[in-house]
Amino acid sequence: MARRLSLAGLSTDPRVAPAPAPFPWWRSAVVYQVYLRSFADSNGDGIGDLAGLRARLPYLAWLGVDALWINPHYPSGGADGGYDVVDYRAVDPDYGDVADLEALVDDARRVGLRVVLDVVPNHTSDQHRWFQAALADPDCPEAGRYHFAPPSEEPPNNWQSLFGGPAWSRTPDGRWYLHLFAPEQPDLNWRDPEVAADFEQTLRFWLDRGVSGFRVDVAYGLYKDAALRDNPGFYAPTLFGHGPEQAMTWNQPEVHDVWRRWRSICDEYPDTMLVGEVCLADLDQVALYSRPDEMHQALSFRLLKSAWDPASFAAAISSALDAFGTVGAPVSWVLGNHDKERQVTRFGGGALGRARARAAALLMLALPGSAYLYAGEELGLPQAAVADEAKRDPIFLRSGGARAGRDGCRIPMPWNATDGVGFSPDGAAEPWLPIPADWGRYAVSRQAGRNGSTLQLYRRALALRKAHPAFATGTATVTTNGDVLTVRCAGEEETVRCVVNMGAETALVSCSGTVLLSSSRRVHSAGGTVALPPNSAVWLVED
């Protein structure tokens, strides 16, 4: 049995009354991303599972999030952390079964949480029954559901895998097949109507079981250039996503019809939503995926990739607000996820990185729209060092070690300071990824009752965000003054501000109201002025 986190002695009253949502929940929701394999192990096999997650639902309710998004839970070939799916309407035995997921959804609703699943429509596992049939018989109907090319000396074009090397591999009989990720992840051919029909069945299968929507993996993919023409090749990729250098592989116009159909299916199920992973350099193109008849949201990754600099952050925020505003969609803000280096490390590591990560968290949670938190952010976890021999990520393996991979942000969650950090019962199991020796210092049990901890900062911020709706729903104005970035959100009943000092010297900020929360204990307010230390943030409500 999974051990439940004890919240004994802690107040479950956040001391502020949450305000009722004036519009659909997803427009301002705080969604907590669970990397299932690393969250909580209930049966002692070293792998997180659905029963373990169910046992931790009281923690998520106590924290104050609105929904949880679960990374893929399906039977998988194991080549890419669950993103190589064998069966879209089942649960991997490592995690439980369909009944366990149904019980999770029911339990989550009882504590006020919604469950969002991950769906992977761009590719399957090479162990999927369709691909296995296509390998056995090139002329079978299933072969038309992938991208195959006849035998030849060279691949059909110059397309490259995001995990390194060519995007084409050979079958045993010499044919080529397309995989824009690992070879074990053959890309589906969405020009075959059977592919669309099967995914619509998948959506209904899980919606009928009460889930509240889907995070759509590689939502900018699915369709490829019909003629399989070469990518231009002379463009350099940008920091913020794919652009002209990938013109033939991503963002084909036909993909929007898929989201219109999926939106119509979700509209049959009240209060459900779609949020897309859309990694494109042009934010105006990203926003098109969340037009009123397409997905409800498309994740905005600019903050996740911006340098610690007021101009960079201001541009990331303003450009996202402008782009999504043109289509009437809220921005879905992201600072970290299962694919990127942890914020503490990304922002400099150590005490400096922690201070900046805390300030960045207040900034993101102050922005209008929804916010996506990755499990462990609320604990201030750094990127863990993983020995090469323990790494599992195909990015590391396919690059021959040239790229570090993503294992360091996928280490199991520390629940207490005992051996094994409470991830598995009795701490006896060998976890699927090694847990650093000092991981207990970040444990939930250590931070939950300690004023000023990163966990308590997140909890207080989430409660205040609900108590002051202007943060999540107001009209935002973004300004910079030297090293100071200010976001001012005007709501119907009040105006709030988040001020961040991104410089190396203390900044004096005019305060004509009340300080609600600060990321640093060294913030002082007196005489209408707030002394804001370097790398810190403050929330203010104006008089």
C-alpha positions in Angstrom: 0.0 0.0 0.0 1.1 3.6 -0.7 2.0 5.6 2.4 0.0 8.8 2.7 1.9 12.0 3.4 0.9 13.1 6.9 -0.3 16.7 7.0 -0.9 16.4 10.8 -0.2 19.6 12.6 -0.5 21.7 9.4 -3.4 24.0 8.8 -5.2 23.1 5.6 -6.8 26.6 5.7 -4.7 28.8 3.4 -6.1 31.8 5.5 -7.6 33.4 2.5 -11.0 32.6 1.0 -10.8 31.4 -2.7 -12.9 33.5 -5.1 -15.4 31.7 -7.4 -14.2 31.3 -11.0 -16.2 33.7 -13.2 -15.4 31.8 -16.4 -14.2 28.3 -17.5 -11.8 26.8 -15.0 -9.0 26.2 -17.5 -8.6 29.9 -18.3 -7.0 30.7 -15.0 -6.1 27.2 -13.6 -2.9 26.2 -12.0 -2.1 22.8 -13.4 0.4 20.5 -11.7 2.4 18.3 -14.0 3.1 14.8 -12.6 5.9 12.7 -14.1 4.1 9.5 -13.0 7.2 7.3 -12.9 8.9 9.7 -10.5 6.1 10.8 -8.3 5.2 8.1 -5.7 5.7 4.3 -5.7 3.0 2.4 -3.9 4.2 -1.2 -4.3 7.9 -1.1 -3.8 9.1 -1.7 -7.3 10.9 1.6 -7.6 8.5 3.0 -10.1 5.9 5.6 -9.4 2.3 4.6 -10.1 -1.3 5.6 -10.0 -2.0 4.2 -6.5 1.0 6.3 -5.3 -0.4 9.4 -6.9 -3.8 8.7 -5.4 -2.2 8.6 -1.9 -0.6 12.0 -2.5 -3.8 13.8 -3.7 -4.3 15.3 -0.2 -0.9 17.0 -0.6 -1.9 18.5 -4.0 -5.2 19.7 -2.5 -3.2 21.2 0.5 -0.8 22.9 -2.0 -3.7 24.6 -3.7 -3.4 23.6 -7.4 -6.6 23.2 -9.5 -5.7 20.2 -11.7 -3.0 17.7 -12.4 -1.6 16.7 -15.8 -0.2 13.2 -15.9 2.6 12.3 -18.3 1.8 9.2 -20.5 0.4 6.3 -18.5 -0.1 4.0 -21.4 1.7 0.6 -22.2 4.9 1.7 -23.8 8.0 0.3 -25.5 10.1 2.2 -23.0 12.2 4.0 -25.5 11.2 7.6 -24.6 9.7 7.8 -21.1 6.3 6.7 -22.1 6.0 8.8 -25.3 6.3 5.7 -27.4 2.8 4.3 -26.9 1.8 0.7 -27.6 -1.9 0.9 -26.6 -3.7 4.3 -26.2 -6.7 2.8 -24.4 -5.0 1.0 -21.6 -2.7 1.6 -18.6 0.9 0.3 -18.4 1.0 -2.5 -15.8 3.9 -0.7 -14.1 1.4 2.0 -13.2 -1.8 0.0 -12.5 -4.8 -0.5 -14.7 -7.8 1.4 -16.1 -9.7 0.9 -12.8 -6.9 2.6 -11.0 -7.1 5.6 -13.3 -10.9 5.8 -12.8 -10.4 5.7 -9.1 -7.8 8.5 -9.3 -10.2 10.7 -11.2 -13.0 10.0 -8.7 -10.7 10.7 -5.7 -9.3 13.8 -7.3 -12.8 15.3 -7.8 -13.6 14.6 -4.1 -10.7 16.9 -3.1 -11.5 19.5 -5.8 -8.9 18.5 -8.4 -9.3 17.7 -12.1 -7.2 15.2 -14.1 -5.7 15.9 -17.5 -4.1 13.1 -19.5 -1.2 13.3 -22.0 -2.0 12.1 -25.5 0.6 11.4 -28.1 -0.8 11.6 -31.7 2.3 12.3 -33.7 3.8 8.9 -33.4 3.4 5.4 -31.8 5.8 2.8 -30.4 7.4 0.5 -32.9 5.7 -2.2 -30.8 2.2 -0.9 -31.7 0.1 -3.5 -33.5 -0.2 -1.3 -36.6 3.5 -0.9 -37.0 4.1 -4.6 -36.4 1.6 -5.4 -39.0 3.2 -3.0 -41.4 6.6 -4.6 -40.9 5.1 -8.0 -41.6 3.2 -7.0 -44.8 4.1 -3.8 -46.8 0.8 -4.0 -48.5 -1.4 -4.2 -45.5 -3.8 -1.3 -44.6 -1.8 -0.5 -41.5 1.3 0.3 -43.6 -0.6 3.3 -44.9 -0.9 4.7 -41.4 2.9 5.4 -41.3 5.4 7.1 -43.6 7.2 4.4 -45.6 9.5 4.8 -48.6 10.8 2.1 -50.9 14.4 0.8 -50.6 17.1 3.1 -51.8 20.7 3.9 -51.1 19.9 7.2 -49.4 17.0 8.3 -47.1 14.1 9.9 -48.9 15.1 13.4 -47.8 17.3 15.5 -45.4 14.9 15.5 -42.4 16.6 15.1 -39.1 15.5 13.5 -35.8 15.1 15.8 -32.8 17.0 13.2 -30.9 20.0 13.3 -33.3 20.8 11.7 -36.6 18.5 11.2 -39.7 14.8 11.0 -39.2 14.7 7.9 -41.4 15.5 4.3 -40.5 15.4 1.0 -42.4 13.0 -1.9 -41.9 14.4 -5.4 -42.1 13.3 -5.6 -45.8 15.1 -2.4 -46.7 12.3 0.1 -46.7 12.7 3.5 -45.0 10.3 4.7 -42.3 10.0 8.2 -40.7 10.6 9.0 -37.1 11.1 12.6 -36.1 12.1 11.4 -32.6 13.7 8.0 -31.7 13.7 5.1 -34.2 11.3 3.3 -31.8 8.8 6.1 -32.4 7.5 5.9 -36.0 5.5 8.9 -37.1 1.9 8.4 -38.0 0.5 9.4 -41.4 -2.5 11.6 -40.6 -3.5 11.7 -44.2 -4.9 8.2 -43.6 -8.5 8.6 -42.2 -8.1 5.5 -40.0 -5.6 7.4 -37.9 -8.0 10.2 -37.1 -10.9 7.8 -36.4 -8.8 5.8 -34.0 -7.7 8.8 -32.0 -11.3 10.0 -31.8 -12.2 6.7 -30.2 -9.3 7.2 -27.7 -10.5 10.7 -26.7 -14.0 9.4 -26.0 -12.7 6.3 -24.1 -10.9 8.5 -21.5 -13.5 11.3 -21.5 -16.2 8.7 -20.7 -14.1 7.9 -17.6 -14.3 11.4 -16.3 -11.0 13.0 -17.2 -11.1 16.8 -17.7 -9.0 17.0 -20.9 -5.7 16.3 -22.6 -2.3 17.8 -23.0 -1.5 17.1 -26.6 2.1 16.1 -27.3 3.8 17.6 -30.4 0.5 19.3 -31.4 2.4 21.2 -34.2 3.3 17.9 -35.8 1.1 15.2 -37.2 1.0 16.3 -40.9 4.2 16.5 -42.9 4.8 17.9 -46.4 2.9 15.7 -48.7 5.7 15.5 -51.2 8.4 14.8 -48.5 10.5 17.7 -49.8 13.8 18.6 -48.2 13.9 21.1 -45.4 15.6 24.3 -46.4 18.6 23.6 -44.2 20.2 27.0 -44.5 18.2 28.5 -41.6 19.5 28.2 -38.0 17.0 27.1 -35.4 15.9 29.8 -33.0 16.0 29.7 -29.2 12.2 29.7 -29.0 11.3 26.8 -31.3 11.1 25.6 -34.8 10.9 28.0 -37.7 11.7 28.0 -41.5 14.5 25.4 -41.0 11.8 22.9 -40.3 9.2 24.1 -42.8 8.4 20.7 -44.3 8.2 18.7 -41.0 6.1 20.9 -38.6 3.2 23.2 -38.6 1.5 22.1 -41.8 -1.9 23.9 -42.4 -3.9 20.6 -42.4 -3.2 20.1 -38.7 -5.7 22.7 -37.6 -8.6 20.7 -38.9 -7.6 17.9 -36.4 -7.9 20.3 -33.5 -11.3 21.6 -34.8 -12.6 18.0 -34.7 -11.1 17.3 -31.3 -12.6 20.6 -30.0 -16.0 19.5 -31.2 -15.6 16.2 -29.3 -14.5 18.0 -26.1 -17.5 20.3 -26.4 -19.7 17.3 -25.9 -18.2 16.8 -22.5 -18.8 19.8 -20.2 -15.7 21.5 -18.6 -13.1 19.6 -20.6 -10.2 21.2 -22.4 -7.2 20.6 -24.8 -3.8 22.2 -24.3 -1.2 21.8 -27.0 2.5 21.5 -26.9 3.4 23.9 -29.8 7.1 24.5 -30.1 7.3 27.1 -32.8 9.4 30.2 -32.9 6.6 32.4 -34.2 4.2 33.1 -31.3 1.6 34.3 -33.6 1.6 30.9 -35.2 1.5 29.2 -31.8 -1.6 31.3 -30.9 -3.5 30.1 -33.9 -3.7 26.6 -32.3 -5.9 28.2 -29.6 -8.4 29.9 -31.8 -12.0 29.6 -30.5 -12.8 26.5 -32.6 -9.5 24.8 -32.0 -7.6 23.8 -28.8 -8.5 25.7 -25.6 -4.8 26.6 -24.9 -1.3 26.3 -26.4 1.6 26.3 -24.0 3.8 29.3 -24.0 7.4 28.4 -23.5 9.1 31.8 -23.7 9.7 32.2 -20.0 11.2 28.7 -19.9 13.8 29.7 -22.4 14.4 33.4 -21.5 17.7 34.6 -19.8 17.5 36.1 -16.3 17.1 39.7 -17.6 14.3 42.2 -17.4 14.2 42.9 -21.1 14.1 39.2 -22.0 11.3 38.5 -19.5 9.4 41.6 -20.5 9.5 40.6 -24.1 8.5 37.1 -23.4 5.4 38.2 -21.4 4.3 41.0 -23.7 4.7 39.0 -26.9 2.7 36.1 -25.4 -0.1 38.4 -24.2 -0.3 40.1 -27.5 -0.2 37.0 -29.6 -2.8 35.0 -27.6 -4.9 38.2 -27.1 -5.5 38.4 -30.9 -7.3 35.1 -30.8 -9.1 35.6 -27.5 -7.2 32.9 -25.7 -5.5 33.0 -22.3 -1.8 32.4 -22.1 -0.6 29.1 -20.5 2.6 30.0 -18.8 5.5 27.5 -18.3 8.7 27.9 -16.3 9.8 24.2 -16.2 8.8 20.7 -17.3 10.1 17.2 -17.8 12.1 18.2 -20.8 14.1 21.1 -19.5 16.7 21.9 -16.8 15.3 22.7 -13.4 14.9 26.5 -12.8 17.3 26.6 -9.8 20.1 25.3 -11.9 19.1 27.2 -15.1 19.2 30.5 -13.2 22.7 30.0 -11.8 22.5 27.2 -9.2 23.0 27.4 -5.4 21.7 30.3 -3.4 21.6 32.5 -6.5 19.6 30.1 -8.5 17.2 29.4 -5.6 16.5 33.1 -5.1 15.9 33.7 -8.8 13.7 30.6 -9.1 11.5 31.8 -6.2 11.2 35.2 -7.7 10.4 33.8 -11.1 7.7 31.6 -9.5 6.0 34.7 -8.1 6.2 36.4 -11.4 4.6 33.5 -13.4 1.8 33.0 -10.8 1.0 36.7 -11.0 0.4 36.7 -14.8 -3.1 36.6 -16.3 -4.0 33.2 -17.7 -3.1 29.7 -16.5 0.1 28.4 -15.0 1.7 25.0 -15.4 3.9 23.8 -12.5 6.2 20.8 -12.8 6.3 18.5 -9.8 9.2 19.4 -7.6 9.3 23.1 -8.6 7.5 23.9 -5.4 10.3 22.2 -3.5 13.1 24.2 -5.2 14.6 21.1 -6.7 17.8 21.7 -8.7 18.9 19.7 -11.7 20.3 16.4 -10.4 23.6 15.0 -11.6 23.1 11.5 -13.0 26.0 9.2 -13.8 26.2 8.2 -17.4 25.7 4.5 -16.7 22.4 5.3 -15.0 20.9 7.5 -17.7 17.8 6.4 -19.6 17.1 9.3 -21.9 17.4 8.5 -25.7 18.7 12.1 -26.3 21.8 11.1 -24.3 22.1 7.7 -25.8 21.6 8.7 -29.4 24.0 11.6 -29.2 26.8 9.3 -27.8 26.8 11.4 -24.6 27.3 14.7 -26.4 23.9 15.9 -25.0 23.3 15.4 -21.3 19.6 14.4 -21.8 16.7 15.0 -19.5 17.2 12.5 -16.7 18.3 15.1 -14.2 14.9 16.8 -14.1 13.1 13.4 -13.7 14.5 12.2 -10.4 12.0 10.8 -8.0 10.1 13.2 -5.7 11.5 13.6 -2.2 8.6 13.2 0.4 10.6 12.9 3.6 14.2 12.9 4.8 14.5 9.2 5.5 16.4 6.7 3.4 14.8 6.6 0.0 13.1 10.0 0.6 9.7 8.3 1.0 9.4 7.6 -2.7 8.8 3.8 -2.1 7.3 2.0 0.9 10.0 1.6 3.6 12.6 3.1 1.3 13.9 -0.3 0.4 13.3 -0.3 -3.4 15.9 0.7 -5.9 14.4 3.6 -7.7 14.2 3.7 -11.5 16.6 6.6 -11.5 19.1 7.1 -8.7 18.2 9.6 -6.0 20.9 12.0 -4.9 22.3 11.5 -1.4 21.2 15.0 -0.3 17.7 14.9 -1.8 16.1 14.7 1.7 17.0 18.3 2.3 14.3 19.3 -0.2 11.7 16.9 1.2 8.0 17.9 1.6 8.1 16.9 5.2 10.9 19.3 5.9 9.4 22.2 4.1 5.7 21.9 4.8 5.8 23.3 8.3 8.7 25.8 7.8 7.7 29.4 7.3 9.7 30.9 4.4 10.4 27.5 2.7 9.9 27.3 -1.0 7.0 25.0 -0.6 5.2 27.4 1.8 6.0 30.3 -0.7 4.2 28.4 -3.5 1.3 27.5 -1.2 0.8 31.0 0.0 1.1 32.3 -3.6 -1.5 29.9 -4.9 -3.9 30.9 -2.1 -3.4 34.6 -2.7 -3.8 34.1 -6.5 -7.3 32.8 -5.8 -8.1 35.5 -3.3 -7.0 38.3 -5.7 -8.5 37.4 -9.1 -6.8 40.3 -10.8 -3.6 38.3 -10.9 -5.1 35.6 -13.1 -7.8 37.5 -14.9 -6.8 41.2 -15.0 -5.5 43.3 -17.8 -1.7 43.3 -17.7 0.8 46.1 -18.4 4.5 45.2 -18.5 7.2 47.8 -17.8 10.9 47.8 -17.1 13.0 50.4 -15.3 16.7 49.4 -15.2 16.9 46.0 -13.6 13.3 46.1 -12.3 10.5 44.4 -14.1 6.9 45.3 -13.2 3.7 43.5 -14.2 0.6 45.5 -13.2 -2.8 43.7 -13.5 -6.0 45.7 -13.4 -9.0 43.7 -12.3 -12.7 44.6 -11.8 -12.3 45.3 -8.1 -8.6 45.9 -7.5 -5.2 46.4 -9.2 -2.2 44.3 -8.2 1.4 44.3 -9.1 4.3 41.9 -9.2 7.7 43.7 -9.1 10.9 41.7 -9.7 14.4 43.0 -9.1 16.7 41.1 -11.6 19.8 43.2 -10.8 22.7 42.9 -8.3 21.7 45.9 -6.1 18.7 46.6 -3.9 16.0 48.5 -5.7 13.6 51.0 -4.1 10.0 50.5 -5.3 7.2 53.0 -4.7 4.3 51.2 -2.8 1.0 53.0 -2.6 -0.7 49.9 -1.1 -0.2 46.7 0.7 2.6 44.1 0.4 0.9 40.7 -0.1 3.9 38.4 -0.5 7.6 38.5 -1.2 10.1 35.9 -2.3 12.8 37.0 0.1 12.7 37.6 3.9 15.0 40.6 3.2 12.2 42.6 1.5 11.3 45.6 3.7 8.5 48.1 3.4 8.2 51.5 5.1 6.9 55.0 4.3 5.4 54.0 0.9 8.7 52.4 -0.3 9.7 48.8 -0.7 13.3 47.9 -0.5 13.6 45.0 -2.9 16.9 43.0 -2.7 18.6 41.5 -5.8 16.9 38.6 -7.4 13.6 38.9 -5.5 10.0 39.6 -6.2 7.1 41.2 -4.3 3.3 41.2 -4.8 1.5 44.4 -4.0 -2.2 45.4 -4.0 -2.8 49.0 -4.8 -4.9 51.3 -2.6 
